[in-house]
Amino acid sequence: MLWIALHFPVLSLELFSRGAAAPAPLAVFEKQGNRSLIVACNASAADCSVQVGMALSAAQALADGLIVRARDAAAESESLSGIAAWAGRFTPSVSIQPPHGLLLEVASCLRLHRGLARLLHQVRAGLDEMGYSFTMACAPTAHGAWLLALSGARTVSGREVAIRELAELEKILDQLPVGLLAQPPDVLSGLEMVGAHTVGDCLRLPRAGMARRFGQALLDELDRARGALPEAREFFVPPAEFARSLELPATVHEAGALQFAACRLLPELEGYLSLRQAGVQECDLVCSHEAVRAGAVAPTVVKLGFAKPTRDLARMQLLLRETLARTHLSAPVYAIALHARRILPLDGANGDIFQEGGEAEDGSLLLERLRIRLGKEAVFGITPHADHRPERAWRRCEAGAAGSPLRDLPRPLWLLARPVPCREGRLVLKSGPERIESGWWDGRDAVRDYYVAQDGQGARLWVYCDRINGEWFIHGLFA
Amino acid sequence: MGASLEALLQHPGIWRGDRLAQTEADTLPSGFPELDEQLPGGGWPRGALTEILLAREGIGELRLLLPALARASQGIGWLAWVAPPHLPYAPALGAAGVRLEHLLVAQPKSAGDAWWTAEQALRSGACSAVLAWLQSPDERRMRRLQLGAETGRAFSVLFRSAAAAGERSPAALRLQLEPTPQGLAVHILKRRGGRLERPVPIDLSRPAAAQPATARLTWPAQLSLVSQKAIEAA
């Protein structure tokens, strides 16, 4: 077993700040008794001397224009499941370590990601893209990795600690302070009082005495961290539907500016889809307006439609950008939410030695781009339809879904949208007639004799004589 | 010495004024041998813009392209029709051997959107052929279209009115069509390798030309090298 532990120390803050590129002074407070205390603040708030543990009113007095938000524990755990869903792209074994941690079991998928170093790099890059700060560690036991991530320990070269051997892990664990252990405060202070400041100190104490004095739970935790006791972890199960929201730190007036915030959510969707082995065909970006709080304006829903199910992040970003560029916001937006509407099963993509698959992918990408700009009804395919009446012998269809032709009859390449009365010029009939008599049952009766004709300027026309009133019409061009 | 000079002159980058351009033969046979003979590389160019000028619709401009379109549709890309003046009629195209599932018709509402669509289709590399009917061309738009064609390597045709014959154009191949009793007279106004004074007569009534080509399998470069060696060894 090999575990990657991720700890998100300022999740409560980033919940609100990651929707914007430039950080404004921001602090999160929590009500404790009848006092409101700051529990987290960002760097630009800290520059104004705002500190964690300070009273809310004091912080507001110190920093001009400080944005304050109440801590939202439910949203934090929702964010954590969002990250867990995103981590599903790396391994199916993702476990949540409440309230601010995540554990990934990766021993079984190292080969897929071509080695641990590459995998760690991908995790780092992905979390940066989503705008979360984190500490990371890798160790053979889940709890060991978690303690290392909590400690924020780094190697001499500034990288995260990545240990593959149990013996090596024990050595490093010995140096960690006892304060990191998940024990009640009285146990931790008791350990400090007997002079056990590090995990190593605890282990040097007699086990029987420790169990009597501090409880079996402490010994079990130490054993789990060192791999002496197996640990059963519950793995994350993705929810049936994907819906994630993000509150913007400041209201946004232009649709294009939503791109940054929305791109924070897309990696979560991608990870969620790969965990479900699915692709999305439709998703909605719901933009909530300021006035909605008062119930005045309905939220703007930006629809993203894909030609076929996809979980390709680059494609989702591209379509989102083009769609947002053509979206007009009726009112300022303060929060966005991403809902995946149609989730369909999608197999993993196999590499293709002939590289044909890649080009076919581009094909549907072109289709999506054209549809966004021209509208869905302006881009289509055409398919033959079983009907004798020429104007009904074809149908519009989804591009790429056409059937095969039914009969081989002389037919023109251009069909006029509606037959044009044939008034002027001399036509020479070249061949015909082909009698078509059909449709008496649906009121669009066609009783016609079709001819191929040539006009004075050399064009070949498809003309017919309506046998009911004897009038002549042009219906197509043999272009 | 003479031999090495000959070898040097065979280089595709060198064009002698008295010959048709030796393109790297990325062409699509037109299905009309008499036309292929006059086109550089022996067919319609891929990756360069072809302009077709005609005085009147319906004289056979699509029938001229049909064998090439049928062949192009056997591949995997789209056959894109950008802003066609009428409806491409599915039964006729299907009967001519065009694979309809590769057909993509775009009907943009404005001329600007039509230019954009044509450029996107050309540039994407996802189309094996792009046919476009565009209004109000100018130098910049034409230039962008030609660049798009070079990027996407599609068989790219722009239909224009015969009135544009005197205008400058960045297209690599410009043809003007004129109806004749048998079919068409094709005037080659511009090609790589100089203008052709006399028109090329094309007989459109001959049904053999409309035969669809069988699907051709293309190999990646390395593979074809291996298979060639294997054949030599055998």
Interface residues (C-beta under 8 A of the other chain):
Chain A: I353 F354 Q355 E356 E359 A360 D362 G363 L365 L366 L367 R369 L370 R373 L374 G375 A378 V379 F380 G381 I382 T383 P384 P390 A393 W394 R395 A399 G400 A401 A402 G403 S404 P405 L406 R407 D408 L409 R411 P412 L413 W414 L415 L416 A417 Q457 G458 A459 R460 L461 G476 L477 F478 A479
Chain B: A55 R56 E57 G58 I59 G60 E61 L62 R63 L66 I76 G77 W78 P84 P85 H86 L87 P88 Y89 A90 P91 A92 L93 G94 A95 L100 E101 H102 L103 L104 V105 A106 Q107 P108 K109 D113 W116 T117 Q120 A121 S124 G125 A126 C127 E178 P179 T180 W219 P220
